[in-house]
């Protein structure tokens, strides 16, 4: 089964050292939020990402699985 594509919204800015760990995800900063967008291999990876965000003390706003046919292009302001 192919990876599912997700969009994860976090309140605030994710530290640079954490962004380095998330190199497979596109990151855009849309103040006052950071949006991560990309494929994750399974639900375990999704839970791991959510746990990492929680461990940093950041507020998770939304996790959304995107339909397979949705345009994967990142919004303006993409950093990666």
N, C-alpha and C positions, 0 to 999 in steps of 0.2 A: 504494500500500500504506500502511495507517495506521501511525503510530508504534508501536513496541513499548514495553511498560512494563517497567521494570527496578527492582530493589532493589539498592542498593550499600551494603555495610557497611564502615566504616573504623574502625580502632582509634584512639581518642582523639577530640578535638574539632577540627572544621574551623574555621579562623580566619574571623571575621566578614566580612572583605573578600573571601574566596573564596565564602562563602555568598551574598553580594550578586550574584556572577556566575552563581549557580545558581538564580536566582529562579523558574525554571520547574519546579524539583523541590521536593517537600516534604521537609523536614528534621526529623528527630526525634533527640534525644539520649537514648540508653539506656545510661547509664554502664556500662562504659567505652567505649562505641561511639557513632558517629554513623551514622544510617541515612538515605540519600537514596532517595527513591521518586518515580518519575515516568516520563514518556514521553521517549524519545530518538528522533530521526528515522531514524537508520541506524547501522550498525556503526562508521562513522567517528566519530560523536559519542560512542559508548561508549568507543572507544579514546582519544579526546581527553580524556574525563573521567578515565579510568584514568591517563593520562599526567600530567594536572594533579595528581591525588592523589599519584602517585609523586614528582613534582617538589617537592611540599611536604614530602617525607620522611615522609608518613603511611603506615601499614601497611594495605594493602588486605586485608580479611578475606574478602569474598565479593561476587561480581557474579552476580545471578540474573535471568534473563528470566522474567517472570511470565506465566502463562497469560492469555489474553484474557478469560476469564470470572472471574478472581480479583477479589475485592472490592478496589477501589483506595483505600478509606478508609485514611488514615494511622493508625498505632497511637497510643495515648495518649501525651502528651508532645510532640506535634507543635508545632514552632516556626513553620512556614509552612504 
